[in-house]
């Protein structure tokens, strides 16, 4: 089975909690799946690319703005993984939510693990909160399975959790 992981800044990227999650998840699954992790080229440390050569990495360009960084990379990741031979697409955020129907149309299983209720965080403007909420809803609607680590995520699309 081939697994593509999208929605993070990459594998072995030293940034935050979700990148730590990606590292631990990939190291746990690397003996069970062929794994391809998509990431943002600006966060790449080429010294780390030599570690775990069995893990494929796809580094993509993006716009260097706080909100758009992951959205643009997620868009490119979805397009690339649809053209790949992946069987499963795991989105670890809702950033790719608007496009997650595309991998489903191409016959891939889609799993979403959202990052809490991102749209409720006070740091975002009203427009970005709307965008994140829409992305969250579409990610849930497009997925085969939702992995929720927070009860608040369980209110939408309960049948997939």
N, C-alpha and C positions, 0 to 999 in steps of 0.2 A: 504494500500500500504506500502511496505517495501522498505526503502531507505538506501543504503550503501554509505558512503562518504569515498573516498580514496584519497591519494595524499598529505595529510597534516601530520603534526607531532602529531595530535590528537585533541580531544575535551577538552577544558579548559587547554590547554597548553599555558604557557606564553612564547612565542618565538618571533612572528613577525606579520606582517600584515595579512598573510593568515590564521594564527591560530585565529586571532581576527575575521576574516571573517567567519571561521567555527563556532566559538562560536555564533555569531549573527545569522547566517543562521540556525543553529540547534535550537536555542531558538525560532526563528520565525516559524519553521516547525514542532516542536515537538508535537503539537496538531493535526496535519494533517497526519503525517506519523509515522510508527515505524522506528526509526533511529538507525543505527549502524555506529559508526565512528571508522575508523582504525587509529592507531597511533603508534609511535615509543616508545618502552618501556623505553628508556633512557630519554625521555622527560616527563614521567608520574609523576604526583604528586598524590600519593594515597589518600591524604587528599581531593582532588577534586573529586575523584571517588564516594564519598558519596553524592555529589551534583547532582541533576537531575538523580535519579536512573532509570528513565524510558528510559534514553539514554544508549543504549548498547555500550560498548567500547571494542575493540579488540586491545590489545597492542602486538606488534610484535617485535622480535629482528631484528637487522640490523648490518651492518658494520659501525663502527664509523669513516668514512671518509667523508669529506664535500660533495662530489658529489654522492658517492655511498649510503649514508645514506637513502635518499628518494627512490632511485632506487630499492634497495633491499627490503625495506619495501613495496613499491608499488607492486613489484612482488608477495610477500607473500599475500598482501591484495587482489590482483586480484584472486589468487588461492582460498583463503578462501571465498571471496564473491561469487565466482562461485558455491561453494558447499553449500552456504547458501540459504535461501528462499527469498532473496531480489528480488524485481521486477525491481528496478532502481539502477544503479550504477552511482554515480556522482563523476567524477574525477576533483579535483580542481587544478590540475597541469598536465603537460605533462609527468611527471615521469613515469606513468604507460602506456604511449602511445604505446609502443611496444607490449603490451599484451591486449589492450582493445578490440581486436577482440574476445577474449575468452569469456567474458561475453555475447557478442552479440550471439555467437554460442550457448551459454547455454540458450538463450531466454530472456535475460534481456535487458532492454532499457539502453542505455549508453548516458550520458550527460557529456560534457567536458567544464570546465571553466578554460582555460589556464591562467597562470600568465604572461600576457604580452608576449613580444617576448624575452623569457629568453635567447635564443641563441645569442642575440645581446649584452648581457652584457659583458663589457670588462674584468671582473674577470675570465672568463673561457678560458681554452686553446682551441686550434683549434679542437682537438679531441672531447672535451666535447661540444663545439659549434655544431659540426657536429651531435653528438649523440642527443643533445636537439632539433635540427632542424628536424632530422628524427623522433624523438618521437612526436614532435608537429604535423608533417604531418600525421603520423600513427594514432595519437589520433583523429585528425579531420576526417580522412578517416573511422575510426571505430565507430564514434559516430552517434547517432540519432539526437542529438541537440548539438550545440555549443553555449555557452554563452560568448559573447565577451564584455568586458568593455573597450576596446581600439580599435580604428579604424584600426590600423595596423593588428590586428588579423582577420579582415574581408576579407582580400584578398584571403585567402585559403578556399575553400569549402563554398562559399557564399550561396549555396542552403540550408545549415543546420543551418544558423544563424537566 
